[in-house]
Amino acid sequence: MLQVLYEDNHLLAVNKPAGLPTMGVPAGQPSLLEMARRYIAEKYHKPGRAYLGVVSRLDAPVTGLVLFARTSKAAARLNEQFRSHSVEKIYWALVEGRFQAPQVEWLDYLVLDRRHRRVAVLRPDPTAQHPSEAQGAKEARLLVRRLQLFEKFSWLEIQALTGRKHQIRVQLAQHGYPILGDRKYGAGQKFPVGIALHARRLVLEHPVEHRRLELLAPLPPVWRKWGIEENRS
C-alpha cells in the first residue's frame, strides 16, 4: 500500500519501501511510479494514464522520501531546483565501523563502471588538468554528520550536496564505512530488508505557491531493532 506523506494539486510525496524500484522496470513489473499513478487515477477518477513527473528517485534497496510532480509545470520548476542544488536532501544511514569525526565533508570523483554495473571512485590522473576530465568522472560532495556511535556501527546523517548515481553508497564505502546490507559496495554485515539508507528529509520551495516546504519520511520499523530513536532530528 502506498504511504502518502504529502499531497496537493501540484505534488505527491510518498515513503518508498525497500526492494521496490522507483521506475524504469519492464512492463508488468511493480514500481513506485506505477503504484503512485494508480493511486492518483483511482482517487481522482482520472481516465487513462495519470501524469506524474519523477523529480527525485531512490535505488531499489533504499527507503524513504520520493517526490513526484502532478503537473508538467511543477516538474520543470522542481527539476530546476534540483539542478541548481537549492534543494536540501537529508539521508540517514547505519554504517559499519565507528565514525570518529563529528562532521566531515567529502569530495570525490565518480565514474560509472558499466562492466560491473556499479559506480567507482576515480583515482585522479596527475597529468589531467582536472580529475573530472578523465573517463567522464563527475564531482560528488557529501556532508556527513555523526548522530550516534554503537559498538560496531554508526548512525549518520548525510546531506547530499550533489546528486550522482549511487553517490552516498559508494562514497561511504570508499571512506571505510559501507552501509549495512549493501553487499554491492562491500558491506559484510546484513540488514533485514534492503540496505540501511533512508531518504529522511527534503526542503525545497513549493513550485507554484513559492513557500518553503519541508517533507519528512518516517523510518521503517526495522530500524527500531538497531536502537534508533525516530524523534531525533
Buried (B, 14 or more C-beta within 10 A) or exposed (E): EBEEBBBEEBBBBBBBBBEBBBEEBEEEEEBBBBBBBEBBBEEEEEEEEBBBBBBBBBBBBBBBBBBBBBBEEBBEBBBEBBEEEEBEBBBBBBBBBEBEEEEEEBEBBBBBEEEEEBBBBBEBEEEEEEBBEBEEBBBBBBBBBBBBEEEEBBBBBBBBBBBBBBBBBBBBBBBEBBBBBBBBBBBEBEBEBBBBBBBBBBBBBBBBEEEEBEBBBBBBEBBEEBEBEEEEE
